[in-house]
Amino acid sequence: MRASISEVEFGTLDDGSVIKKFLLRNSHGTEASFLNLGASWIGFKRQRDSQSLVLGCDDAQTFAHQHAFLGSTVGRWANRIGHGQAQLNGERIQVEVNLPPHHLHGGSHGFSFKLWESRIELADDATPTLTFSHFSPDGEGGFPGNLKTTVKITLTDDDTVRFEYHASTDAPTLLNLTNHAYFNLDGETSGSLRDHEFKLASHQYLEADDDALPTGRVLNSSGTVLDFANWTDVLTKLTPLCDEQLIRAGGIDHCFCYPDDQQLKILAQARHTGSNTQLTCRSTLPGMQFYTGNFLGGTPKSDDTRFATHGAFCFEPGYWPDSPNHEHFPDCTISPEKDFSAIIEYSFDSME
């Protein structure tokens, strides 16, 4: 079997704009699917899988009107900025407040809702490569600076999906990009995280208030409900929800902290004991939001199929939430002299 990459029309938006779907296939028959709407990852299936391990929608209109950020490239700012306000070079900026009283995931016109430019190629006749690009004008959503962003996506023969991010600006600005794919290693419509175990390469997480906004405190997870130092069945945390932190969030929705060293490293792993499938997430970024689909319930896959609460999980590498408002958090500013670069990888394999 030969690796390949293809492009088809998936549907249209209400204004007639075309949504394109891209299918990347490696030499083993593994397929990864993406849309130019939100530069979104909407499918992943190996030959051994009965259905996709990444959640997506069956048609363009359903996808365009869902609110779960399924698989999207989130920007300009992933996660929260408190009250939509931040200090930048000694001046206070105000960005859109779209989840009152805070800013979330780039606002109501963020990257997740944009049609990205696309280019496909088969690198070295073996590695299907998809590159998305987008221009965000100065002032969009309240963020300063004209911003050019590219996301280069490759599917390797060892079943790794790799995202390489690059962005440049003509003025100092804030930037935090992530991938918001939802995973269920038992299949996207299984409706539960039953038999899912998790292991995180971090012992620190951010304390958050009732609005899921960081308080500024970095806490040790050892011995707490958020301790994933060893393989842990996630349902022991979610059923029932007993811990105050999880009750507030409806499950796990916490940022775990890693060294800000720009080195590609393992952040987290998940495995499904029933299918013998393991997922490893690596990144150069200093944080990762671990989210158990607490608000996924009711999100449509099609006219007659809905995803369930806690029916999938997300590993969202990025900068820490509300970083601009905490001097001891990793620096998330870029400038004409300082571009943004980051890597996120998701590797699928059999359990060790």
C-alpha positions as CSV (number, residue, x, y, z in Angstrom):
1,M,0.0,0.0,0.0
2,R,1.3,3.5,-0.9
3,A,0.9,6.6,1.2
4,S,-1.4,9.3,-0.2
5,I,-3.2,12.5,0.5
6,S,-6.4,13.7,-1.1
7,E,-8.8,16.7,-1.0
8,V,-12.6,16.7,-1.5
9,E,-15.4,19.2,-1.0
10,F,-17.1,18.4,2.4
11,G,-19.9,20.9,2.1
12,T,-20.6,24.6,2.4
13,L,-21.2,27.3,5.1
14,D,-24.3,29.4,5.2
15,D,-22.6,32.0,3.0
16,G,-21.7,29.5,0.4
17,S,-18.0,29.2,1.3
18,V,-16.6,25.7,0.6
19,I,-15.5,23.4,3.5
20,K,-12.7,21.1,2.3
21,K,-11.9,17.7,3.7
22,F,-8.4,16.2,3.5
23,L,-7.6,12.5,3.9
24,L,-4.0,11.5,4.8
25,R,-3.1,7.8,4.5
26,N,0.2,6.2,5.4
27,S,1.6,3.0,3.9
28,H,-0.1,0.8,6.5
29,G,-3.6,2.1,5.6
30,T,-4.0,4.4,8.7
31,E,-6.1,7.4,7.8
32,A,-6.3,10.9,9.4
33,S,-9.0,13.4,8.3
34,F,-9.0,17.2,8.6
35,L,-11.1,20.1,7.6
36,N,-10.0,23.6,6.5
37,L,-12.7,25.0,8.8
38,G,-10.8,25.6,12.0
39,A,-7.8,23.6,10.6
40,S,-9.7,20.8,12.4
41,W,-8.7,17.1,13.0
42,I,-11.9,15.1,12.7
43,G,-10.9,11.5,12.2
44,F,-8.2,8.9,12.8
45,K,-8.6,5.2,12.0
46,R,-6.1,2.3,11.6
47,Q,-7.0,-0.8,9.7
48,R,-7.6,-2.6,13.0
49,D,-10.1,0.0,14.3
50,S,-13.8,-0.5,13.7
51,Q,-14.4,3.3,13.9
52,S,-12.5,6.5,14.3
53,L,-10.6,7.2,17.5
54,V,-11.0,11.0,17.0
55,L,-14.4,12.6,17.2
56,G,-15.9,14.4,14.2
57,C,-19.2,15.2,12.4
58,D,-20.7,13.4,9.5
59,D,-21.6,16.5,7.5
60,A,-20.5,20.1,7.1
61,Q,-23.5,21.9,8.5
62,T,-23.4,19.8,11.7
63,F,-19.7,20.5,12.1
64,A,-20.1,24.2,11.5
65,H,-22.8,24.6,14.1
66,Q,-21.3,22.5,17.0
67,H,-19.8,24.4,19.9
68,A,-17.3,21.9,21.3
69,F,-14.3,23.0,19.2
70,L,-14.1,19.4,17.8
71,G,-10.5,18.9,16.7
72,S,-10.0,22.6,16.0
73,T,-6.8,24.7,16.0
74,V,-7.6,27.1,18.8
75,G,-6.3,30.7,18.7
76,R,-5.4,33.4,19.0
77,W,-5.6,32.4,22.6
78,A,-6.4,28.9,23.8
79,N,-8.1,28.6,27.2
80,R,-8.9,31.7,29.3
81,I,-7.8,35.3,29.8
82,G,-9.3,36.7,33.0
83,H,-11.9,39.4,32.3
84,G,-10.4,39.6,28.8
85,Q,-7.7,41.9,30.1
86,A,-3.9,41.6,30.1
87,Q,-0.7,43.6,30.4
88,L,1.4,43.8,27.2
89,N,4.6,45.9,27.2
90,G,3.2,48.0,30.1
91,E,-0.1,48.7,28.5
92,R,-3.5,47.1,29.3
93,I,-5.2,45.5,26.4
94,Q,-8.9,44.4,26.2
95,V,-9.9,41.3,24.2
96,E,-13.3,39.9,23.6
97,V,-15.2,38.6,26.6
98,N,-17.1,35.7,25.0
99,L,-17.6,33.5,28.1
100,P,-18.6,36.2,30.7
101,P,-16.8,37.4,32.5
102,H,-13.7,36.0,30.7
103,H,-12.2,35.4,27.3
104,L,-12.1,31.8,26.0
105,H,-10.5,30.0,23.1
106,G,-9.9,33.1,20.9
107,G,-13.4,34.5,21.1
108,S,-16.5,34.2,18.9
109,H,-14.5,34.8,15.7
110,G,-11.3,32.9,16.7
111,F,-9.3,30.5,14.6
112,S,-11.7,27.7,15.2
113,F,-14.3,29.5,13.1
114,K,-12.1,30.5,10.2
115,L,-11.6,28.8,6.8
116,W,-7.8,28.3,6.5
117,E,-5.8,28.2,3.3
118,S,-4.4,24.8,2.5
119,R,-1.6,23.0,0.6
120,I,-1.2,19.3,0.2
121,E,1.9,17.3,-0.7
122,L,3.4,13.9,-0.4
123,A,6.8,14.5,1.0
124,D,9.5,12.1,-0.1
125,D,6.7,10.1,-1.8
126,A,6.0,8.6,1.7
127,T,4.8,11.2,4.2
128,P,1.4,12.9,3.5
129,T,1.7,16.5,4.5
130,L,-1.0,19.1,4.9
131,T,-0.2,22.7,5.6
132,F,-2.9,25.2,6.8
133,S,-2.2,29.0,6.8
134,H,-4.2,31.9,8.1
135,F,-3.9,35.7,8.4
136,S,-5.4,37.5,11.4
137,P,-5.5,41.3,11.0
138,D,-4.4,43.7,13.7
139,G,-7.2,44.3,16.3
140,E,-9.1,41.1,15.5
141,G,-10.8,40.0,18.7
142,G,-8.9,42.8,20.5
143,F,-5.5,41.3,19.9
144,P,-2.8,43.7,18.5
145,G,-0.6,43.0,15.5
146,N,-1.1,41.4,12.1
147,L,-0.5,37.7,12.6
148,K,0.5,35.1,10.1
149,T,0.1,31.5,11.3
150,T,0.9,28.1,9.7
151,V,0.1,24.6,10.9
152,K,2.0,21.8,9.1
153,I,0.5,18.4,9.7
154,T,2.1,15.1,8.9
155,L,1.0,11.5,9.3
156,T,4.0,9.2,9.7
157,D,4.3,5.5,9.0
158,D,4.5,4.8,12.8
159,D,0.9,6.2,13.2
160,T,2.0,9.6,14.6
161,V,0.1,12.8,13.8
162,R,2.5,15.7,14.1
163,F,1.5,19.4,14.2
164,E,4.2,22.0,13.6
165,Y,3.0,25.5,14.5
166,H,4.7,28.8,13.4
167,A,3.4,32.3,13.7
168,S,4.9,35.8,13.0
169,T,3.7,39.3,13.8
170,D,4.5,42.9,13.0
171,A,3.8,44.1,16.5
172,P,4.1,42.7,20.1
173,T,1.1,40.5,20.9
174,L,-0.1,37.5,22.9
175,L,-0.4,34.0,21.3
176,N,-1.4,30.6,22.6
177,L,-2.2,27.9,20.1
178,T,-3.4,24.3,20.7
179,N,-5.1,21.4,19.1
180,H,-8.5,20.5,20.5
181,A,-9.0,17.0,19.2
182,Y,-11.3,14.7,21.2
183,F,-10.2,11.1,21.6
184,N,-12.0,7.9,22.6
185,L,-9.7,4.9,22.1
186,D,-12.7,2.5,22.1
187,G,-14.2,4.5,19.1
188,E,-15.8,7.9,18.8
189,T,-19.4,6.8,19.5
190,S,-18.7,4.4,22.4
191,G,-20.1,7.1,24.7
192,S,-17.9,6.4,27.7
193,L,-14.3,6.5,29.0
194,R,-14.8,3.0,30.4
195,D,-11.5,1.0,30.4
196,H,-9.5,4.2,29.8
197,E,-6.4,4.6,31.9
198,F,-4.2,7.7,32.0
199,K,-0.6,8.5,33.0
200,L,0.8,12.1,33.1
201,A,4.4,13.2,33.2
202,S,3.7,16.0,35.6
203,H,3.2,16.4,39.3
204,Q,2.1,20.0,39.2
205,Y,-1.2,21.6,38.2
206,L,-2.8,25.1,38.3
207,E,-5.3,25.8,41.1
208,A,-8.5,27.3,39.5
209,D,-11.4,29.2,40.9
210,D,-15.1,28.6,40.3
211,D,-14.8,30.1,36.8
212,A,-11.9,27.7,35.9
213,L,-9.6,30.7,36.0
214,P,-6.1,30.1,37.6
215,T,-5.6,31.6,41.0
216,G,-1.9,31.8,40.4
217,R,-1.0,28.9,42.7
218,V,0.9,25.9,41.2
219,L,0.0,22.9,43.3
220,N,1.5,19.4,43.7
221,S,-0.8,16.7,42.5
222,S,0.8,13.9,44.4
223,G,-1.7,12.1,46.6
224,T,-4.7,14.2,45.3
225,V,-7.5,13.4,43.0
226,L,-5.4,14.7,40.1
227,D,-2.5,12.3,40.7
228,F,-1.8,10.5,37.5
229,A,1.8,9.5,38.2
230,N,0.9,5.9,37.6
231,W,-1.7,4.4,35.3
232,T,-5.1,5.3,36.7
233,D,-8.6,4.3,35.5
234,V,-10.2,7.6,35.0
235,L,-13.7,6.4,35.9
236,T,-12.5,6.0,39.5
237,K,-12.3,9.8,39.5
238,L,-15.5,10.6,37.5
239,T,-18.0,8.2,39.0
240,P,-19.1,9.5,41.2
241,L,-17.8,13.0,41.3
242,C,-16.8,13.5,44.9
243,D,-13.8,15.9,45.0
244,E,-14.7,19.6,45.2
245,Q,-12.3,20.4,42.3
246,L,-13.9,17.9,40.0
247,I,-17.4,18.8,41.0
248,R,-16.7,22.5,40.1
249,A,-15.5,21.5,36.6
250,G,-17.9,18.6,36.0
251,G,-14.9,16.3,35.8
252,I,-11.3,16.9,35.0
253,D,-10.5,20.2,33.2
254,H,-7.1,21.2,34.6
255,C,-3.9,22.5,33.3
256,F,-0.8,20.4,34.2
257,C,2.6,22.1,34.2
258,Y,5.8,21.1,32.5
259,P,9.3,22.6,32.1
260,D,9.4,25.6,29.8
261,D,12.4,24.3,27.9
262,Q,11.1,24.1,24.3
263,Q,12.1,20.4,24.2
264,L,9.9,17.8,22.7
265,K,8.9,15.5,25.6
266,I,6.1,13.2,26.7
267,L,3.3,15.1,28.4
268,A,0.7,12.4,28.8
269,Q,-0.4,8.9,27.8
270,A,-3.8,7.2,27.6
271,R,-4.6,3.5,27.0
272,H,-7.7,1.5,26.5
273,T,-7.4,-2.0,28.0
274,G,-10.2,-3.5,25.9
275,S,-8.6,-2.7,22.5
276,N,-5.0,-2.8,23.5
277,T,-4.6,0.8,22.2
278,Q,-2.2,3.4,23.6
279,L,-1.9,7.1,22.8
280,T,1.1,9.2,23.7
281,C,1.1,13.0,23.5
282,R,4.4,14.9,23.2
283,S,5.0,18.6,22.9
284,T,7.5,21.4,23.2
285,L,4.9,23.5,25.1
286,P,5.0,24.1,28.9
287,G,1.4,23.1,29.8
288,M,-1.4,20.7,28.9
289,Q,-5.1,21.0,29.6
290,F,-6.4,17.5,30.4
291,Y,-10.2,17.6,29.8
292,T,-12.6,14.7,30.1
293,G,-15.4,16.0,27.9
294,N,-17.4,17.4,30.8
295,F,-19.5,19.6,28.5
296,L,-19.5,17.3,25.4
297,G,-22.9,15.9,26.1
298,G,-25.4,16.7,23.4
299,T,-22.8,17.7,20.8
300,P,-24.1,16.4,17.4
301,K,-22.2,13.9,15.3
302,S,-25.1,13.8,12.8
303,D,-28.8,14.5,12.8
304,D,-29.6,11.5,14.9
305,T,-26.4,10.9,16.9
306,R,-25.1,12.9,19.9
307,F,-21.9,12.6,21.8
308,A,-22.1,11.9,25.5
309,T,-20.8,13.7,28.6
310,H,-17.4,12.1,29.5
311,G,-17.6,10.4,26.1
312,A,-14.1,11.5,25.1
313,F,-11.0,13.3,26.4
314,C,-8.6,16.0,25.2
315,F,-4.9,16.5,25.7
316,E,-4.4,20.2,24.8
317,P,-0.8,21.3,25.0
318,G,-0.2,25.0,25.3
319,Y,0.8,27.9,27.5
320,W,-0.8,28.1,30.9
321,P,-4.3,29.7,31.1
322,D,-4.3,33.4,31.9
323,S,-0.5,33.5,31.5
324,P,-0.4,37.3,30.7
325,N,-1.8,38.1,34.1
326,H,0.7,36.1,36.2
327,E,4.4,37.1,36.0
328,H,5.6,33.7,37.2
329,F,3.8,31.8,34.4
330,P,5.7,31.0,31.2
331,D,6.0,34.0,28.8
332,C,3.5,33.9,26.0
333,T,4.3,37.1,24.1
334,I,5.7,37.2,20.6
335,S,7.0,40.2,18.6
336,P,8.6,41.0,15.2
337,E,11.9,39.8,16.7
338,K,10.4,36.7,18.3
339,D,8.3,34.3,16.3
340,F,6.1,31.5,17.7
341,S,7.1,27.9,17.1
342,A,5.8,24.7,18.7
343,I,5.3,21.0,18.1
344,I,2.5,18.7,19.2
345,E,2.5,15.0,18.5
346,Y,0.0,12.2,19.0
347,S,1.3,8.7,18.6
348,F,-0.9,5.6,18.5
349,D,0.4,2.2,19.3
350,S,-0.3,-1.1,21.1
351,M,-0.1,-1.1,24.9
352,E,3.3,-1.7,26.4
